[in-house]
């Protein structure tokens, strides 16, 4: 996520966070069946949906970072599974 500048208004920040959420959802969906069997997959979906929606704008960036990390871990672990 790009650093916040003073010229960004609320709507621009909101749209940027929403766009990042959509990108992470697409990345999560592309992981395949091995990843879907993992409990971490469900947790990542929860972070990107319910938790994200309930959070304030300031908290949403941190939630997206956590979801991104979890998706990266899922991606790496599914490569190691038979």
C-alpha positions as CSV (number, residue, x, y, z in Angstrom):
1,X,0.0,0.0,0.0
2,X,1.4,3.4,-0.9
3,X,2.1,5.8,2.0
4,X,-0.6,8.1,2.9
5,X,-0.2,11.7,1.8
6,X,-1.9,14.7,3.1
7,X,-3.7,15.3,-0.2
8,X,-5.5,11.9,0.0
9,X,-9.0,12.3,1.2
10,X,-11.0,9.7,3.0
11,X,-12.6,8.3,-0.2
12,X,-9.3,7.8,-1.9
13,X,-7.9,5.9,1.1
14,X,-11.0,3.9,1.3
15,X,-10.9,3.0,-2.4
16,X,-7.2,2.1,-2.2
17,X,-7.8,-0.3,0.8
18,X,-10.8,-1.9,-1.0
19,X,-8.7,-2.4,-4.1
20,X,-6.0,-4.1,-2.1
21,X,-8.6,-6.3,-0.4
22,X,-9.9,-7.4,-3.9
23,X,-6.4,-8.2,-5.0
24,X,-5.8,-10.4,-1.9
25,X,-9.1,-12.1,-2.4
26,X,-8.1,-13.0,-6.0
27,X,-4.7,-14.2,-4.8
28,X,-6.4,-16.4,-2.1
29,X,-8.8,-17.8,-4.6
30,X,-6.0,-18.7,-7.0
31,X,-4.2,-20.9,-4.4
32,X,-6.1,-24.1,-5.4
33,X,-7.6,-27.0,-3.6
34,X,-4.7,-27.9,-1.3
35,X,-4.9,-24.4,0.3
36,X,-8.7,-24.6,0.6
37,X,-8.3,-27.7,2.9
38,X,-6.2,-25.7,5.3
39,X,-7.8,-23.9,8.3
40,X,-5.6,-20.9,7.5
41,X,-7.6,-20.5,4.2
42,X,-10.8,-19.9,6.2
43,X,-9.1,-17.5,8.6
44,X,-7.7,-15.5,5.7
45,X,-11.2,-15.3,4.2
46,X,-12.6,-14.1,7.5
47,X,-9.9,-11.4,7.8
48,X,-10.7,-10.2,4.3
49,X,-14.4,-10.2,4.8
50,X,-16.0,-9.9,8.2
51,X,-13.0,-8.6,10.1
52,X,-12.2,-6.1,7.4
53,X,-15.8,-4.8,7.2
54,X,-16.1,-4.3,11.0
55,X,-12.8,-2.4,11.3
56,X,-12.2,1.3,11.1
57,X,-10.4,2.7,8.2
58,X,-7.2,3.0,10.2
59,X,-7.4,-0.7,11.2
60,X,-8.1,-2.0,7.8
61,X,-4.5,-1.5,6.5
62,X,-3.2,-3.7,9.3
63,X,-5.8,-6.4,8.6
64,X,-4.8,-6.4,5.0
65,X,-1.2,-6.9,6.0
66,X,-2.1,-9.8,8.3
67,X,-4.2,-11.4,5.5
68,X,-1.3,-10.9,3.0
69,X,1.1,-12.6,5.3
70,X,-1.3,-15.5,5.9
71,X,-1.8,-15.9,2.2
72,X,1.9,-15.9,1.6
73,X,2.4,-18.7,4.2
74,X,-0.4,-20.7,2.6
75,X,1.2,-20.3,-0.8
76,X,4.5,-21.6,0.5
77,X,3.1,-24.5,2.5
78,X,0.9,-25.7,-0.4
79,X,4.0,-26.0,-2.6
80,X,5.5,-28.3,0.0
81,X,2.5,-30.6,0.3
82,X,2.3,-33.8,-1.7
